[in-house]
């Protein structure tokens, strides 16, 4: 069986509760479709749990992309504001801070150097998207959607930022024969959503972010039979 969860955002307890609910078997695969980091209390603890699960495959979200960009920065230039010539560095840090990096930095700062490298390597090797076919149905799993969408453009030609920051128009399908499974936008915020706070399924779009970190539920979808799980 194939399961999908997205946008855990540091909600470690909800994630553990979900694992108890779905009872992953040895032959099952769980896809995490981005945004484990930021906002909630235990983003790094949650990622470390995921890293230790052999049947989990991790797809990058915009919050991981922001973190990866900041992990790479050389902050020696920030000893004084007079020295700042590269405003890009400030912008990257501020964008991440504005998006809730505090809880991630709190936990990351307590890791040993070795553990930090393990986290960073894991993210560097994570997936940008996944294409699946289950019971004759094709799926594209990607964090946000497809920015600068063109039906003739190959999925492998999209830049990572185009896959993690898009706000799709859910009233239009991307493909006739492929269902896109995304997170990124809580279903409470989708205009015209009949099931706010529950999984959205319409126009070959499935959105599984049910706002776990903003008082909603953590959702999980089993693609084989479309069974929905909530905690
Ligand atoms: Mn997101």
Boltz pocket constraint, residues with backbone or C-beta under 6 A from the ligand:
constraints:
  - pocket:
      binder: B
      contacts: [[A, 35], [A, 61], [A, 62], [A, 63], [A, 143], [A, 164], [A, 183], [A, 184], [A, 185]]
      max_distance: 6.0
